[in-house]
Amino acid sequence: MQTPPAIPHRSEAIRAYQERGGRIAAVLPIHYPRALLRAFDLLPVEVWGPPQVDVSYGAAHLQPYVCSIVRNALSFLQTGGLDVTDVIIVPHACDSLQGLGSILIDFVHPNQPVIPLYLPRGRRASDTQFLAAEFRSLHRRLEEITNRSPSNAELMTSIRREETADEWLAQLHQRRGQLPLTDVQLYRLIRAREYLPAEIFSESARATLALTSPPPPGPVRSSFLGNGGSGPTLWPPSLVGEGLGERWHKGIPIILSGIVPEPMSLFESVAEMGGLVVADDFACCGRRLYPRGSSDDPFQHLAENILNAPPDSTRGHSIQERLDHLIRLTRTSGAKGIVFYDVKFCEPELFDLPILRKGLQAAGIPSATVEVDIGDLLSHQTLTRLEAFLEMIGHGWR
Amino acid sequence: MSVTKACAYHFNVNLMGRAFLRLQRWQAERKAATGASRWKSDYLAPPLKIAPRTKELVARHWLQGRYANLNRKVAWVTSGAPVELLKALDFYVLYPENHAAICGTARVAVDIAAEAENAGYSRDICSYARTDIGTVLSGKTPVGKLPKPDLLLACTNICQTVLQWYRVLAHHFNVPLILIDTPFVYYGEATDHAVEYVKRQLEEAIPVAEKVADKRLDERKLKQVARLSKLASELWLEIMERNQHQPAPISAFDEFIQMAPIVEMRGDAATVDLYAALLKEVDERIARGISTVKGERKRLLWDNLPIWYRLRYLAELLAEHGIALVASTYTNAWGELAPLIDPERPFESAARTYTYPILNRGAGHKLATIKHMIEAYHLDGVILHSDRSCKPYSIGQIDQRDKLIRDCGVPALLLEADHNDARVFAEEQVAHRLAAFVEMLE
């Protein structure tokens, strides 16, 4: 097996960026304009928890019924985990992140400036206009903070760089069956998009995809990456089924859905149980396959990127749109079932589950749910549940 | 509407229903007049005289709802939704949150929520939502029957939960869902582009609502509804502000019950009349020296939604110690925005009014509101209900409590519970915590 390129660790990426004069933006989940930050020479480094922190710091401000992503992020901040960053961006994804942004601004007062960002919950013309205006407002705040003022042309250059990285990311998702990577290796690379500069991520993805046979000619330049629930198929069968590697046939194919795959040992556990992740609907992964925008106005263009991304419970898509997307993803990826891997207390996800599962059942797609706290190890109960589900759908599969 | 349906509606609502509810009210008023109607506690003032009238008004609203599908278009809306638009189009407007609160007060919420839980809805989602989804799935309700919606209107100014919840309703009923998305106000003022965004959504909502209503919006009627909304909100604010008087003439527990019309009948003339009468009664209480708690010694503020299934328990427990709950950020929210309503500019003012509820503003703003109320109402302490089912109201309370104690020297208690799910309420623990808090107040 050929060796995939090494992925720089988060701290290495931050150090390298700072050493060449750049600054760091800590960004909370989920959607935000990467290109806008990079135009100000701010490297966005995302904070999804993280899992291994002393949660007592967060518990001094947040009740126990607040999800572990938010609680851990606050704990991480308070234990100095974000000291290397110059600004904190808090996108509005849910009531808990809203609350976190609010108490950071009003009570916690970190050393870095805190900038909230409201994401509209619709995809109407008014939503695009509002989001573009919100990005202009963010641009003004960043001008004040960084004393830089990138032009529209510079912003468009940054946008194109990010769009190229997003297209390489989509290739990784689509050609995963051909890659000489285990699931955990693949997702380490995919999730490196959370902190690597776009150009370095693109290079890592290109080098990894070059290990496939035949290597891809370049990033996918088509509009299928996101469809907002009503456009063309997200995963063209021609790409999904093409030249699948040997590994593809050695596991029970499943889809994982949820917010974030933490702890990452999840993938190792799934593999040990004979499962294979053939696609995902994670908020930090598959729901961020942003399509190219079309507007010449950079702010409008950035708004289009985000609003046309795949269906997401935190952006107001209807449950039917999510269901259609999951069914399509299942059909085109060849998955035999879906595991909803949800963070405890995550209302946006929990509200959709009963209808999604019922709809999937009607479509002949089995599903299972597990709830986790990202700070915990995978419990015996969770593992047993996963194993039972894989056994059930694996029966007769081989 | 067919003649048969019209007859059925008028027979059930305007003839039989109205007569029955009037009889109930008459009996209750008679009982009150003879002194037979009183609390079990000796520490509480007699119930408000207007209570039977409020009950009749609210019951009539739900009775109309029961038969509304016979003669009107029905809209289900969130409690902070810009309802004036729908009222002007003659929709019967139903508030699932109020329905859930009724279930909570009637102590049937857990049983109904279990229907939703059995269908897969997690106990970690809002108990209002679970209650109403339980009703939708099972038909169980203490109000007889809920009419099916022709339209849904969700406004995110109270939480994002309502959008998740209404997506479920939209899927279940397969009806249009209008979204009024109100960007959260982290700093003092909403940005211009946020207000413009809300205004534009309100304008975009008109053709959708008109299509469902099958009629055109009459701007004069819209202004008239907005005028009534403003009047009712102003009266409600005045009623609450009368509690700045010492001793307090009514309690926040009374307000939790009396607030139903300002939420679900905002824009109706009957609501204005009711609150005018309530204000008169409150003034009479002040004139006659009637206090809500006999021998009032301490005055408290309540933050967050009430614990609907333990209102009486908490009222009596506090009253025994001479403590009156005289103000609440929750009830205040339905009056404090009255000055922003401008009936002559219904869309512009609605965009601003509906962006500024306390729940759509930062945790620092809520702390400032609490501090202001402590001064205005001469309060001795604050109970912050840490409500498991309402994250936007509850996140920030730990810091708010700490700031009140450290910066203002005001005793503050964080009380863990849930507004509708009685399974979360640990009575003994609550009693101990309240007893310790009362000692601290002394």
Contacts between the chains, C-beta under 8 A, distances in Angstrom:
chain1	res1	chain2	res2	distance
A	60	B	398	7.0
A	61	B	398	5.4
A	61	B	399	5.9
A	62	B	395	6.4
A	62	B	398	7.0
A	63	B	386	5.6
A	63	B	388	7.7
A	63	B	394	6.0
A	63	B	395	7.1
A	63	B	397	7.6
A	63	B	398	7.0
A	63	B	416	7.8
A	65	B	124	7.3
A	65	B	388	5.0
A	65	B	391	7.3
A	66	B	391	6.7
A	66	B	395	6.3
A	92	B	183	7.8
A	92	B	184	6.0
A	94	B	160	5.6
A	95	B	159	5.4
A	95	B	160	5.1
A	95	B	161	6.4
A	95	B	391	4.3
A	95	B	392	4.7
A	95	B	395	7.3
A	96	B	391	5.8
A	96	B	395	6.7
A	98	B	160	7.3
A	98	B	184	5.4
A	98	B	392	6.5
A	98	B	395	7.8
A	99	B	363	7.1
A	99	B	391	6.3
A	99	B	392	6.5
A	99	B	395	2.9
A	99	B	396	6.0
A	100	B	395	7.4
A	101	B	184	8.0
A	101	B	186	6.3
A	102	B	184	7.8
A	102	B	186	6.1
A	102	B	362	4.4
A	102	B	363	4.5
A	102	B	364	7.4
A	102	B	395	7.3
A	102	B	396	6.1
A	103	B	363	5.3
A	103	B	395	6.8
A	103	B	396	5.2
A	103	B	399	5.8
A	105	B	186	5.7
A	105	B	187	7.6
A	105	B	362	6.4
A	105	B	364	7.2
A	106	B	362	5.4
A	106	B	363	5.0
A	106	B	364	3.2
A	106	B	367	7.4
A	106	B	396	7.4
A	106	B	399	7.6
A	107	B	363	6.6
A	107	B	364	7.1
A	107	B	396	7.3
A	107	B	399	4.0
A	107	B	403	7.4
A	108	B	399	7.9
A	116	B	184	7.4
A	116	B	186	4.7
A	118	B	183	4.1
A	118	B	184	6.0
A	118	B	194	7.3
A	120	B	181	5.4
A	120	B	183	7.8
A	120	B	197	7.5
A	121	B	156	6.5
A	121	B	160	7.6
A	121	B	163	5.8
A	121	B	179	6.1
A	121	B	181	4.9
A	122	B	179	5.3
A	122	B	181	6.1
A	124	B	201	7.9
A	124	B	204	6.9
A	126	B	197	6.1
A	126	B	200	4.6
A	126	B	201	5.8
A	126	B	204	6.3
A	127	B	181	7.4
A	129	B	197	7.4
A	129	B	200	7.8
A	130	B	183	7.5
A	130	B	193	6.3
A	130	B	194	7.4
A	130	B	197	4.0
A	133	B	191	7.9
A	133	B	193	3.7
A	133	B	197	7.6
A	134	B	183	7.7
A	134	B	193	7.0
A	137	B	191	6.3
A	137	B	193	7.0
A	313	B	164	7.2
A	316	B	163	6.0
A	316	B	167	7.6
A	316	B	179	6.6
A	316	B	181	7.6
A	318	B	167	5.9
A	318	B	170	6.6
A	318	B	171	6.9
A	318	B	177	7.9
A	319	B	167	5.4
A	319	B	168	6.9
A	319	B	171	4.8
A	320	B	171	6.2
A	344	B	124	6.6
A	345	B	124	5.1
A	347	B	124	7.4
A	347	B	125	5.4
A	347	B	126	7.2
A	347	B	160	7.6
A	347	B	161	5.8
A	347	B	164	5.9
A	347	B	391	7.7
A	348	B	160	7.2
A	348	B	164	5.7
A	350	B	121	7.5
A	350	B	122	4.4
A	350	B	124	6.1
A	350	B	125	5.2
A	351	B	121	7.6
A	351	B	125	6.0
A	351	B	129	7.4
A	351	B	161	7.9
A	351	B	164	3.8
A	351	B	165	6.6
A	351	B	167	7.0
A	351	B	168	5.9
A	352	B	164	7.5
A	352	B	167	7.5
A	352	B	168	7.9
A	353	B	120	6.1
A	353	B	121	7.9
A	353	B	122	7.4
A	354	B	119	5.5
A	354	B	120	3.4
A	354	B	121	5.8
A	355	B	168	6.6
A	355	B	171	5.5
A	357	B	120	6.5
A	358	B	120	7.9
A	371	B	122	8.0
